[in-house]
Amino acid sequence: MQLNETIIVPVIIAIVELIKGLGLPRKFSAIAAVILGIGIGIFYLHPMDIKYGIFEGIVFGLTAAGLYSGTKNTIQQMRNGHNGN
């Protein structure tokens, strides 16, 4: 992975948050992240290899959705005083 690819996941998270602010229901945020990831994979990362672009885009989209969800859940648990034990 090149340095310029490491910024893709935070960019996907930021765009999904922007779209949610414009009215996208929270339950569709993971789907939006995957769709954005596929678009980035096809048009930015691998425009000459569509199949690989789709695959890598799905990976980036799912990574963004999981990172957001995991961070959100951790913060909620910390605020509620639960330590996971």
C-alpha positions in Angstrom: 0.0 0.0 0.0 1.3 3.4 -1.0 1.2 6.4 1.3 -1.5 8.1 -0.8 -3.7 5.0 -0.4 -3.6 5.3 3.4 -5.7 8.4 3.4 -8.6 6.7 1.6 -10.3 5.2 4.6 -10.5 8.5 6.6 -11.7 10.3 3.4 -14.5 7.7 3.0 -15.5 8.2 6.7 -15.5 12.0 6.2 -17.6 11.8 3.1 -20.1 9.5 4.7 -20.4 11.8 7.7 -21.0 14.7 5.3 -23.7 12.7 3.5 -25.3 11.7 6.9 -25.3 15.4 7.8 -27.3 16.0 4.6 -29.9 13.5 5.6 -28.7 10.0 4.9 -30.2 7.7 7.6 -27.5 6.1 9.8 -28.6 2.6 8.9 -27.3 3.2 5.3 -23.9 4.6 6.2 -22.1 1.3 5.8 -23.6 0.8 2.4 -22.6 4.3 1.4 -19.1 3.6 2.6 -18.8 0.5 0.4 -20.3 2.3 -2.6 -17.8 5.2 -2.1 -15.0 2.7 -1.7 -15.9 0.9 -5.0 -16.1 4.2 -6.8 -12.6 5.2 -5.5 -11.3 1.7 -6.3 -12.5 1.8 -9.9 -11.9 5.5 -10.8 -8.8 6.4 -8.7 -6.9 3.3 -7.7 -7.3 0.8 -10.6 -9.0 2.4 -13.6 -7.5 -0.1 -16.0 -8.5 -3.2 -13.9 -12.2 -2.9 -13.0 -12.4 -6.2 -11.1 -9.4 -5.4 -8.9 -10.7 -1.8 -8.4 -14.1 -3.2 -7.2 -12.4 -5.7 -4.9 -10.0 -3.1 -3.3 -12.8 -0.6 -3.1 -15.0 -3.0 -1.2 -12.1 -3.6 1.2 -11.6 0.1 1.8 -15.3 0.7 2.2 -15.7 -2.1 4.7 -12.6 -1.0 6.6 -14.0 2.6 6.8 -17.4 1.3 8.1 -15.8 -1.0 10.6 -13.3 1.6 11.9 -16.1 4.1 12.4 -18.4 1.6 14.1 -15.7 0.3 16.4 -14.6 3.7 17.4 -18.1 4.9 18.0 -18.9 1.8 20.2 -15.7 2.2 22.2 -16.4 5.8 22.9 -20.0 5.0 24.0 -18.8 2.3 26.3 -16.2 4.6 27.9 -18.9 7.3 28.5 -21.2 4.7 30.1 -18.3 3.5 32.4 -18.1 0.0 31.0 -14.7 -1.5 30.7 -15.7 -4.6 28.8 -15.2 -7.0 31.7 
